[in-house]
Amino acid sequence: MNIQAILVSRFKTALASLDAADAAVPVSKSTRPEFGEYQFNGAMGLAKIKRCPPREVAQQILDAVELGDIADKCEIAGPGFINIHLSADWLAQQANATLHDPRVGVPAQPEQTIVVDYSAPNLAKEMHVGHLRSTIIGDAVAKTLGFMGHNVLRQNHMGDWGTQFGMLLAHLNDKLQANEVAETALSDLEDFYRAAKVRFDNEDGFADRAREYVVKLQGGDAQCLALWQNFIDVSIAHSEEVYHKLNVTLTRDDVMGESAYNHDLANVISELQAQGVAVEDAGAQVVFLDELADKNGKPAVYIVQKSGGGYLYATTDLAAIRYRKGQLNATRTLIFTDARQALHFKQTEIVARKAGFLAADDQYQHCPFGMMLGKDGKPFKTRTGGTVKLVDLLDEAVERASALLATRQNDFSADTLTQMAEQIGIGAVKYADLSKNRTTDYIFDWDAMLSFEGNTAPYLQYAFTRIQSIFGKAGVDISSCDAVIAVEASQEKSLVTKLLQYQDTLEQLVDDAAPHVLCTYLYELASLYMKFYEACPILKDDVSAEQKASRLAICALCSETMGHGLGLLGIATLDKM
Ligand code: ARG
């Protein structure tokens, strides 16, 4: 059910009948209930074209538009706005049709094969906060796309190759020779990397050995590859630990690291050369991009192969595009990384299109995000300025949630409290990230994200438990609650209207790859629910049986929608808190 889309189509028909088939059809949600639920704001623009007084044009549109039983009142306001008051009966009918619908009233979209490239840590180091953002946001988008009916292919483009592995493998080799096990040696990748780098910079002969390892690795030396594989496996296990704690859907099957494209890099270059897209420049293979020329008209240079023959991050991304197009049949690709890579993906897309690696209507979308900042407004670091280990951060979230629960009166068992602390702590971290517009930087603030007030996970989780508790008190099971919904009080109307806006919320989320749209929706939904709950008694003695049943049914739809939305975001719901 997309009310906005229905209204747009009705107004479009009306405009066509007024010889204005090409006019814009700006329908939007009203900002205040007095203005109805929706507004049509196109009369003023059309009035300019027609050179007529805008209110007169608004009246003509109003006379022409057929809203049937959808609206029971439309009025012209101010300079020519048309305020649309939806019919309470119509809303009630739609709500009834949505109750207990496993798709929550949201039809599937025509299926598309969509690659979602997210998380993608560099295996030489610990995952850092940038990968936390990518993992959380990417997973919510992937899940929602799947629900919308798409064939979603998760691709974890891990950084598992490159010259830094020479130094790491030389160091690992020595550790294993000294009888250490790989898991122990690599228990902290950050420390391991630092130690290897110190040796590389200071120890006689080590840098040469490191370079030998690079050559052997690239040459496919079996022993060296085994050592590399050992390193990669341990490092992937570190990432999996984070995925597990975060309760995200990524698995090992989704791993398609940079190394997976090694065999195809030479083909990419020869293809680019054959097409005249890449040319030699000072021994390197480059693509000149006039599209991104500087102000003197000098084209941007995109290197695809270094003068020594080495390949780059860019070459691998071109190979990935070919694979995703040729083998996976993707027609849309979404890549989640921080905003600093924006230029890289813009250039990569231009080159891929020139080379025909992407068809004209294939979408290749870099979805950038801002930085996670500390309370001081600077990039998020530990107190001593080091990289924050994500596993530690998530453990701290659970500890803090546990401390928070201890301050609230309850009679939960110890096991239940442990589970609740995980659901609330992890939910808080994820939601704090998801709820911010992804393109802006945001401040990581424990107190704010764990607050029971405001747009936070605990607030939503708590609102959800409030609904469950009504059913507990009423002795009614949500799934068997099949009363007829009637919409009477204004709080019921606002709440039901919101419930029926779930579809357009999800459509916007998948169009913009922006989970915060769903967070805002759920927050507004929960707030409207609280208002409804205050104003509309349900279990009081003087409430008629019919009204009680109708209001419980509204609660049921609210629970189903909220539970579904939180599920797409990967935030756990609780029955009690
Ligand atoms: N490993 C990269 C990083 O940590 C992100 C990879 C994103 N995906 C891609 N196809 N380049 O920055």
Residues whose N, C-alpha, C, O or C-beta is under 5 A from the ligand:
A	BS01	LIG	D117 A120 P121 N122 H157 M158 G159 T337
